[in-house]
């Protein structure tokens, strides 16, 4: 099956810093989503981005499908950005998602 | 829009009990729902794909007799963990897709299951 690797696995930032999270996948996809999982386990849907670039406030994402990677940018990080960030990819009509390994982000004061 | 409600959010029960978890799409119809499991500090793993009006498709290694899935309507799928044991303790989360191509999955808030 498709492999999804995220980097870095862990990241500690000071409040206000910027960061880039990466998601590499091993095969063609037609569905890619980024999520933030908060400390209570809730998955917050950040972006649906099988290709191209999108921005939402301090967050933006870019997927280069032909090169099989996606990037999530977090600018001016806040302590509320702490948690685990997952990318998940899918292909075909079944569209089941394979989740990446996750990036655990801690933003400190 | 596209809200998925999952209930209950937290269950503690004795070993040998069967536990039912509900997943509802509140404002859209979902022909397909998905069930995932997440162990502490790990990623989410797909357990099964639930199709309205037909049998669920289970991923390799998931016991279909242990994890019973019913998708009786376009807005409701249920997962029943039968004769649960401590090793079944985990975080279970469902998702649903709207009835169209190239649409994202929307996730419930998850159910934390603890078997004593």
Interface residues (C-beta under 8 A of the other chain):
Chain A: X30 X31 X33 X35 X40 X41 X42 X43 X45 X48 X50 X86 X88 X90 X93 X94 X95 X96 X97 X98 X99 X100 X101 X102
Chain B: X32 X34 X36 X38 X43 X44 X45 X46 X49 X91 X93 X95 X97 X101 X102 X103 X104 X105 X106 X107 X109 X110 X112
